[in-house]
């Protein structure tokens, strides 16, 4: 395991709790039984199972071979009325003795007393199971409608702010065709306290972004051009389609995909969406719109529209998704609350957000098509040296500065020449030590 030059610090492993430690070290009377049936004892308490695409070959296979992504498979939280609880279902029974009996019924070789000891250990030592059991005990005995609620405006204590910030997109478009809603286990609670059920098995999901840099911020995200192999001549092609072979892996993904999230969609050419629509129809042999795939388009039309080289503003409007034959089929929703301001309570950020909205809506005063920014909006500097000092004060003492401090700062510029000049200024402020730090790890970056 790589520690990334000492940047990653792991907590030392704690000794396993009793009776697990004595079972592993041989001090327990059931040590031999536990070691011989370790996999089955693990199965008694499993919540999920292993999921992957397994490869089968002819003849004897001494190895277990899988291909692609490994994932967890899980069932519904409550079993069907005609089934006995098993695995994940058992945790929702609520009676310890009954749970032990249900676990022991899975395999005949089990020792009931040992299963009871291990179950009590998990209920006491595992914080997730402990919280789950506490919630069930506090619930009504006659309640069978359990739900896992995800709060959109909360984050775990001490959680990284970049991982749990809610979306700040102003306008969201959603295409829903022929969706049949049914009872689900996971429920999303929106900011207006409305509940939206999420299916237990959502299937494959794709996260896309118009820009390459922004796509890296999404978990598993890709650019739309890369994922869908969109044509390069979208401005001239009449009937666009994605360059995806029906026998390719991407074609199999699109055949099974249930949700496509396309961020910054107003910046994409309308024929990119039309190409996706045409390809989905072809791959799934159907004439239905997007072939019953839910496509979530996020973005703000006050920002940059599709860029059409050497053309006019009218050509950009024609290239926009609102000029596509797909737009009347899209249902739009507007997000009106800035979640960064709401979660942090930063008044300065709120004023900055309101100013951007006024400029975008054309409500900010202008003179000869120019606007004057208020003096309190930011700090104005006259030279690049002054700029670098404001952003990186004390950079000459780099050895004493933590990497977190560097990660919280950045200088953005639109030209590579300016990037090189800023980096030279920063490098001249200190002497590089033999610690593996390179220019790209701090300093300026261009978009």
Secondary structure, 3 states (H helix, E strand, C coil): CCCCCCCCCCCCCCCCCCCHHHHHHCCCCCHHHHHHCHHHHHHHCCCCEEEEEECCCCCCCCCCCEEEEEEEECCCCCCCCCCCCCHHHHHHCCCHHHHHHHHHCCCCCCCHHHHHHHHHHHHHHCHHHHHHHHHHHHCCCCCCCCCEEEECCCCCCCCCHHHHCCCCCCEEEEECCCCCCCCCCEEEECCCCCEEEECCCCCEEEEEECCHHHHCCCCCCEEHHHHHCCCCCCCCCCCCCCCCCCCCHHHHHHHHEEEEEEECHHHCCHHHHHHHHHHHHHHCCCCCHHHHCEEEEEECCCCCCCCCCCCCHHHHHHHCHHHCCCHHHCEEEECCCCHHHHHHCCHHHHHHHHHHHHHHHCCCCCECCECCCCHHHCCCCCCHHHHHHHHCCCHHHHHHCCHHHHHCCCEEECCHHHHHHHHHHHHCCCCCCCCCCCHHHCCEEEC
